Amino acid sequence: MHPIDRKYYIGINQKVNIQLLEDLLFSYWQNGELNKEELAFGLQRSINGINRRIKAQQTIQQIFKRQQYLLNFLRKKIRPQYFDYLAVSEKHAIILALLALTYPIFYHTLCILAPVFKIQPIVRRALVVDRLSALYGSNSTFFNALAAIFPMLQELGILQKGNKPGLYQSCPPLFIKNPYIAQLIIYVELKLCETSSITYEDIRKKYWFYFFDFSLPQRSDVGLYTIQPCLSAQLLFRPLPPSAIGS
């Protein structure tokens, strides 16, 4: 598949347990590699059926394979001994960023949800499906992806079920204290919008950021956050002071 086609690449067709992803991230932070034994055990414990486990395994392996460079960079900035001290909301923010970068349908789902939640507390699943189908088409692959995405967003603390079937409510935004994780969230927006910079003022206007609560010091150079050209959009984009956690 040509890289440009990945903007509307689905890829995911099986729900993955978020706690398992968090456990695998912890292991990765300590050892620098995906723990295959822990992965196999976690899948056997959380998913019934060999075919479903295989699909979930492929989903997870793709995340760690395609985001390996980024994970290793973050691991250097947030040292292994600090990872377990991150808030659950910060770990969930990392997982959501990795999911969005690997499977952009997560990003597009949130960008559809945000403008609705800005004007009302409830959203209909049917509305999200309708707008996503305009981007991805309506086929079994698409609906299998949605069957995975909505429950995962609930486990991540992004959505909760409403008082009627097919309705969802927004949860409080994921609070992020660690500045490197905040930069990761900005990186997702830059990467998936295929742009190299964003103004400080625009960060809160973009729909993706609706689901996160973080603050960053404003840049002195016209308030721009950028991806350094020499990094080819592979790494985060600006240094932070030594006071950052894990530095």
C-alpha positions in Angstrom: 0.0 0.0 0.0 1.3 3.4 -0.9 2.0 5.6 2.2 -0.6 8.2 1.1 -3.4 5.5 1.3 -2.7 5.0 5.0 -4.7 8.2 5.8 -7.9 6.0 5.4 -6.3 2.7 6.3 -8.5 0.7 8.7 -6.4 -2.3 9.7 -8.1 -3.1 13.0 -10.8 -5.7 13.2 -10.6 -7.0 16.7 -11.0 -5.3 20.1 -7.8 -5.3 22.2 -7.9 -5.1 25.9 -6.5 -1.7 27.1 -5.1 -3.1 30.3 -3.2 -5.6 28.3 -1.8 -2.8 26.1 -0.8 -0.9 29.3 0.9 -4.0 30.7 2.8 -4.6 27.4 3.9 -0.9 27.4 5.2 -1.3 30.9 7.3 -4.3 29.8 8.5 -2.5 26.7 9.6 0.5 28.8 11.6 -1.9 31.1 13.1 -4.1 28.4 12.9 -2.3 25.1 11.0 -5.0 23.3 7.5 -6.5 23.0 7.1 -9.4 25.6 5.7 -12.1 23.4 5.0 -14.5 26.3 3.0 -11.8 28.2 1.2 -11.0 24.9 0.2 -14.6 24.4 -0.9 -15.1 28.0 -2.8 -11.8 28.0 -4.7 -12.7 24.8 -5.6 -16.1 26.1 -6.9 -14.6 29.3 -8.9 -11.8 27.7 -10.2 -13.2 24.4 -12.1 -16.4 23.6 -11.5 -18.1 20.2 -8.2 -18.7 18.4 -9.2 -16.6 15.4 -10.1 -13.6 17.5 -6.8 -14.0 19.4 -4.8 -14.1 16.2 -6.5 -10.9 15.0 -5.8 -9.1 18.3 -2.2 -10.3 18.3 -1.7 -8.9 14.8 -3.2 -5.6 15.9 -0.9 -5.3 18.8 2.2 -6.4 16.9 1.5 -3.7 14.3 1.4 -1.0 17.0 4.8 -2.0 18.4 6.4 -2.6 15.0 5.2 0.6 13.3 5.8 2.9 16.3 9.0 1.3 17.5 11.1 4.4 16.6 8.7 6.7 18.5 8.4 4.3 21.5 12.2 4.1 21.8 12.5 7.9 21.7 9.8 8.3 24.4 11.5 5.6 26.4 14.7 7.7 26.5 12.8 10.8 27.6 10.6 9.1 30.2 13.0 6.7 31.8 11.8 3.2 32.7 11.8 3.8 36.4 9.3 6.6 35.9 6.8 4.9 33.7 4.9 3.2 36.5 4.5 6.6 38.2 2.6 8.1 35.2 -1.1 8.7 35.9 -3.6 6.2 34.3 -4.8 9.1 32.1 -1.3 9.6 30.8 -0.8 6.0 30.0 -4.2 6.0 28.3 -3.1 9.1 26.3 0.0 7.2 25.1 -2.0 4.2 24.1 -4.6 6.4 22.2 -1.8 8.2 20.4 -0.2 4.9 19.3 -3.6 3.6 18.2 -4.3 6.7 16.2 -0.9 6.7 14.5 -1.2 3.0 13.6 -4.9 3.0 12.8 -5.9 6.6 11.8 -9.6 5.6 12.0 -9.3 6.2 15.8 -8.2 9.8 15.1 -11.0 10.4 12.6 -13.5 8.9 15.0 -12.5 11.4 17.7 -12.5 14.3 15.2 -16.1 13.4 14.4 -17.1 13.1 18.1 -15.5 16.3 19.3 -17.6 19.0 17.5 -20.8 17.2 18.6 -19.6 17.1 22.2 -18.7 20.7 22.1 -22.4 21.6 21.7 -24.2 18.7 23.4 -23.3 16.0 26.0 -24.7 13.1 24.0 -23.8 11.7 20.6 -25.6 9.0 18.5 -23.5 6.1 17.3 -25.4 6.2 14.1 -24.2 9.8 13.4 -20.6 8.7 13.9 -21.0 5.7 11.7 -22.6 7.8 8.9 -19.8 10.3 8.9 -17.0 7.8 9.1 -18.5 5.7 6.3 -18.2 8.7 4.1 -14.4 8.4 4.6 -14.0 4.6 4.8 -17.0 3.2 3.0 -19.6 0.8 4.4 -18.4 -2.8 4.3 -17.7 -5.6 6.8 -14.2 -4.4 7.4 -15.5 -1.0 8.4 -18.2 -2.4 10.8 -15.7 -4.9 12.3 -13.4 -1.9 13.1 -16.2 0.0 14.8 -17.1 -3.0 16.9 -13.5 -2.8 18.2 -13.1 1.0 18.4 -16.1 2.0 20.5 -15.4 -0.5 23.4 -11.8 0.5 23.3 -12.6 4.2 23.6 -14.8 3.3 26.6 -11.9 1.5 28.3 -9.6 4.4 27.6 -12.0 6.8 29.4 -13.0 8.7 26.3 -16.6 7.6 26.0 -19.2 6.1 28.3 -22.6 4.6 27.3 -25.6 6.9 27.5 -28.9 6.0 29.1 -30.3 4.5 25.8 -28.8 2.0 23.3 -26.7 3.7 20.6 -26.0 6.8 22.7 -22.6 7.8 24.1 -21.5 10.5 26.5 -18.2 12.2 26.7 -15.9 11.6 29.7 -13.6 14.2 31.2 -10.5 14.8 29.1 -7.4 12.8 29.8 -5.2 14.8 32.1 -1.6 15.0 31.1 1.1 16.4 33.3 4.2 14.9 31.6 5.3 17.4 28.9 6.6 14.6 26.6 3.3 12.9 26.5 1.7 16.3 25.8 4.1 16.7 22.8 3.2 13.2 21.7 -0.5 14.3 21.4 0.5 17.3 19.4 2.7 15.1 17.2 -0.3 12.9 16.3 -2.2 16.0 15.0 0.8 17.2 13.0 1.5 13.7 11.6 -2.0 12.8 10.6 -2.8 16.2 9.2 0.4 16.0 7.2 1.6 19.4 8.3 4.9 20.4 10.0 3.8 23.0 12.4 0.9 24.3 14.5 0.5 27.5 16.4 0.1 27.6 20.1 -3.3 29.3 19.7 -4.5 26.6 17.3 -3.8 23.7 19.6 -7.1 24.1 21.4 -9.1 24.7 18.2 -8.3 21.3 16.6 -10.9 18.6 17.4 -8.3 16.0 18.3 -7.2 18.0 21.4 -10.8 18.1 22.8 -10.1 14.8 24.6 -6.9 15.9 26.4 -6.1 18.3 29.2 -2.6 19.6 29.1 -0.6 22.8 29.1 2.7 23.6 27.5 4.9 26.7 27.8 4.3 29.0 24.9 7.1 29.2 22.3 8.9 32.5 22.1 9.4 32.0 18.3 5.9 33.1 17.2 4.3 30.4 19.2 5.0 27.5 16.7 5.4 23.9 17.5 7.1 22.1 14.7 8.5 18.7 13.7 12.2 19.1 13.0 12.8 18.5 9.3 15.9 16.4 9.9 13.8 13.9 11.8 11.4 13.2 8.9 8.4 13.3 11.2 9.8 10.4 13.2 10.4 12.0 16.5 8.9 14.7 18.7 9.7 18.2 17.8 11.1 20.4 20.5 13.3 20.0 23.6 11.9 20.7 27.1 13.6 21.9 30.2 15.4 19.4 32.6 12.6 19.6 35.0 10.5 17.3 32.8 9.7 13.9 34.4 12.3 11.3 33.7 14.9 13.7 32.2 
